Amino acid sequence: MTIRGLGVIDEAVLQLAPGLNVVTGETGAGKTMVVTGLGLLLGGRSDSDLVRTGAERISVEGFVELPPDHPALERAGDAGADVDDGLILARTVATSGRSRAHLGGRSVPVSTLAEVGEQLVAVHGQADQWRLRSGEEHRVVLDAYDAQIAPLLAAFQQTYDEHHRLAAELDGLRSAARERAREADGLRVALEEIEAADPQPGEDDELRLEDDRLSHADALRDGAARAHAALAGDEQGWEGPATGAVAAMAEAATSLEPWVAHDPALADLHRRLSELSYLAADLTTDLAGYLTDVEVDPARLAAVQDRRADLVRLQRKYGDTIDEVLAWAQQASTTLLTLEGDDARIAEIEHRLQEITPRLGQQGAQLHDARTAAAARLGEAVTRELTRLSMPRATLVVHVTTHAHDRGLELPTGERVRYSRNGIDEVEIALAANAGAPPRSVTKAASGGELSRVMLALEVVARGGSSVPTFVFDEVDAGIGGKAGVEVGGRLAELARSAQVIVVTHLAQVAAYADRHLVVRKADDGQVAASGVVEVSGEERVRELARMMSGDDSAAAVEHAQQLLDTARRGRARRR
């Protein structure tokens, strides 16, 4: 992560490792600005007053490595981000207050950055309790705590999905019953009308041609007779030469025939005349046949026109052609069968719902019992952790409640309760910060370091309950020291075995457990320069721990720091 122009930070580059990352530094060096910058990067609220004096804007950039199936990558991909080689996030805040966000190289709303950020990092400290911001997250934590809950929840959700689908279909069928009846009646009338007319495929085109022919029968006969006479001539005369075209072509061919042997060109002309003569003779015969076939039949013409009128009425209602009318009738028949089958489908759905509704109620009750038992164990386990974290009077309670509803899910006991896809329960993680105090929602019952320690205890006990790969703790060590600090460091290291953890701390007891120790250092002019965040190891790390404990790096302080570091290493070894 790279931060520029934020508060006292000019430029800082943080290389964060897997496991436990600890950020330390002198008061005012900018440790808290690291968490602030991370919050901006994850879509948090911006404040132009945080822009460093002399800078034009705050700029925060981060690169996140995630497994290919992580939900944050899926959400970023939906927003159009490039996620092939990891996920790049960027945020700028100008002195004017204008804020811009980028995700995977694409400009996105800040709200989209926040949605992805909630799947990447859980920030615990100050007011940034993202992990348990919604009641649904309380349920997720509890469900993940006990492995026995997952199969019960999956079974309930499977039955719920089927029940929900069937109930929605039943409501739709019932609400549309009157409309279906009207539609079915209309389809029956239309199909009866089409069936009575009994149109045949292509009949409209055939009748149109016949109508045209019958309507012009006299003109057709007259034209054909004239053509026949022109070809055949006067067949009734016995004197004089033939006058028809056929006779003329035959005479012309006869005139050429004696000379065809003397000239190939003339022979070709004779051949062509002979072919025309034969074709003309055939055409004359065909015209004679046509004259025989064409009849003036007023009765048939009237019948054709009446039939065409019947078909036109169908075409006006159901299709431009008779083929389209027949296709509509086929589809209407299918639809009518479906509509008439809805009553049977309603009865089928009602019977199925009678079978699965009691099962859903039984599964909901089983899931409730499992959650109630797990809630007691989770509360006791976290309370024990809080004792180790210097909160001996605090008690954590996990409430699992149901709410009666007249139209809710009926349980085996006969009680009706509200329900959703995740069961019949509402889960709330509550904290009594002191003995005798009433439990309140965990995000309201404590503040500052206490709240961070509560969240640390909860994350350690219920780790694995979230796909969030990184946890950030700020002020987790506020108001504690000594042995309690060692316990906090040990618990952070425990959580870091299954997730990346980033801690801003002023306690050497916590910093001693780090896998990577980062120090924010001031430059000579009191500002943090580009080299202000550095990783320390070996002797340099021991000296930093000594400074955190005693304010100097004297021999005694260094020796004490080395002892603390050795103790932390042994403690981590024992936990493994």
ABEGO torsion letter per residue (X at the ends): XBBBGBEABABBBBBBBBEBBBBBEBBGAGAAAAAAAAAAAAGBBBBAAABBBGBABBBBBBBBBBBAABAAAAAAAAAGBBAAAEBBBBBBBBAAGBBBBBBGGBBBBAAAAAAAAAAABBBBEEABBAAAABAAAAAAAAAAABAAAAAAAAAAAAAAAAAAAAAAAAAAAAAAAAAAAAAAAAAAAAAAAAAAAGBBBGAAAAAAAAAAAAAAAAAAAAAAAAAAAAAAEBAABABEBBABAAAAAAAAAAAAAAAAAABAAAAAAAAAAAAAAAAAAAAAAAAAAAAAABBBBAAAAAAAAAAAAAAAAAAAAAEABAAAAAAAAAAAAAAAAAAAAAAAAAAAAAAAAAAAAAAAAAAAAAAAAAAAAAAAAAAAAAAAAAAAAGBAABBBBBBBBBBBBAABBBBAAGBBBBBBAAEABBBBBBBBABBGBBBBBAAAABBEAAAAAAAAAAAAAABGABABABBBBBGAABGBBEAAAAAAAAAAAAAAAABBBBBBBABAAAAAABABBBBBBBBAAGBBBAAABBBBBEAAAAAAAAAAAAGBABAAAAAAAAAAAAAAAAAAAAAX
